[in-house]
Amino acid sequence: MYKSTFQQIILFIITSIIIVQSGKRLIAIDDIKSFADFGIIVLFFVTFVFFLNSFIRLSSKFIDLLRF
């Protein structure tokens, strides 16, 4: 495995943890009352973009691995 693959796996793990934790907090928010609440919303969506990017890259590497 290459160094970039390890970095993508680490990014995938970190972003999935951040998505889960900020998603839990996002569910608990009733209304945006402070900048912290707004920051959690922004963090969730920005992290979701990084998560999708790393997931697609790792999926394509895995599919290439299975190709004959």
N, C-alpha and C positions, 0 to 999 in steps of 0.2 A: 504494500500500500504506500501511496505517496504522502508527503507531508500535507499537501492541500486537502487530501481526503480526511486525514485526522483533524485538521482544522475545521472542516465542514461538519464532521461528526460532533466535535466539541461545540460548535456554534448551534447545531441542531438541538443538542441536549440543553444548552443554556437557554435558548429561545423557547423551547417547550416548557421548561420550568417557569420562566417569566410569564408565558401565556397562561399557564394554569393558575399561578398565584394572582396575577392581575385580573384574570377572569373571575376568580372567586370574589375579589374585592369589587369588581365591576357589577357583579350580581347583587352585592349587598348595598350598593349606592342607590339611594332613593331619588336624589336630585343633586345636581351639580351645585354645591354650596361654596366650594373654595377652589383655589388653584390646584391644590393637591388632588382633588377629585378629577379635575380636567387633565392633570398630568397622568393620572392612572389610565384614563381613556386614551390619551395620545400614546402612552407607552404600550398599551395593548395592541393598538392598530399598527404602530411602527414595528413592533416585535413580530406581529403576524406576517408582515411583508418579508422580514428576514427569515422567518420560519418557512414560509412557502418557497422562498428562493433556495434555501439549503435543502429542503425536502425534494424539490424538483431536480436539483443537481445530483443529490445522492441517489435518487430513483433512477436517473439516466445512467449513472455509473453502474448501478446494480443490474439494470437491464442489459447494458453492454457486457457485463460479466457473464450473464447467462446466454448471450448470443454465441452461436457456434461458428 
